[in-house]
Amino acid sequence: MQAESRVRVRRGRLAALVVASGVLLGGCARHASQDTLKPAGPLSHKINNLFFLTFWIAVVVFVVVEGGIVLAVLRGRHRARRDPEAIPAQTHGHLPIEITWTVIPAILLLALAVPTVKTIFDLARKPKGDPLEITVVGHQWWWEYRYPSLGVTTANELHIPTDRPVYLNLESVDVIHSFWVPKLNGKRDVVPGRVNHLNLRAVRPGTYFGQCVEYCGASHANMRLRAIAQTPADFRRWVDDQRRAPPTPTGLAAEGLAVFEAKPCIGCHTISGISEGNVGPNLTHLQSRTTFAGAIFPMSPQNLAAWLRDPPGEKPGSRMPNLHLTEDEIAKLVAYLETLK
Ligand code: CUA
């Protein structure tokens, strides 16, 4: 019987060890693309500094409090072993100790409240100077980006310059979403009927991953995004390209345009000079993006064809319906989409 219970205890310990190491190792990733503890801009650095200040204060509190408990337990056991009959001294109230454990936490909380409130206000302030304002619109399940001052509209991949603060105006056309690029700043809810704001700043050029972080329906997990930070020169080049009108298609691509105009595509998507739909992403410069459909598929003719064959099959709940296109129509449409550089 005793042996049996010992085996049970050993099994329990093993299970606890496996679970604990699973949780611990789950936090390990050498190249985690959405690691908030590897900040890449001044705003995320502020958050990081606040996190580690809080963390280290908590570590000191933990060590002191737990150390005291362990010490008391060890001393109590030692005493009990010496004299099992003895009852420890019974006391009621201890004014100096009570004052101490009220005052120390109060000081610690104050020490944390000051930098916390300061950080919140610093992050929320509209940057001085000449911030680039971008309107971010949350859709089920993709992101629309409008640059009103530049006359540019794009989707899923947000281009930002490294030399200028970026000020986002966040809107939603359907449900509540939340915009988050962990390496560049904290998250902000995107709420229908109101405009929220978020600052974004990247120090170095690069691609920073993000995603929607408010459950928003079937494809919430497929509502990803990328922030692409570029040098001022590269950003200017990107803007110039985005403002260019699409070329006139020829051959198979021209037949693709005819399919686009004959099918419901034309009512939902904008292509400069062709259509003005705003249900789906603006496709004028589709090929300038590296991904599509909520930044979940790499841009390629094969992936575009698979998408056109059955959008809800590729992305559950997709607002773009299955249009039951023939393989011939799909080939023509893909040929046309390939020209939208
Ligand atoms: Cu949008 Cu979750």
Residues whose N, C-alpha, C, O or C-beta is under 5 A from the ligand:
A	BS01	CUA	I176 H177 S178 C212 V213 E214 Y215 C216 H220 M223
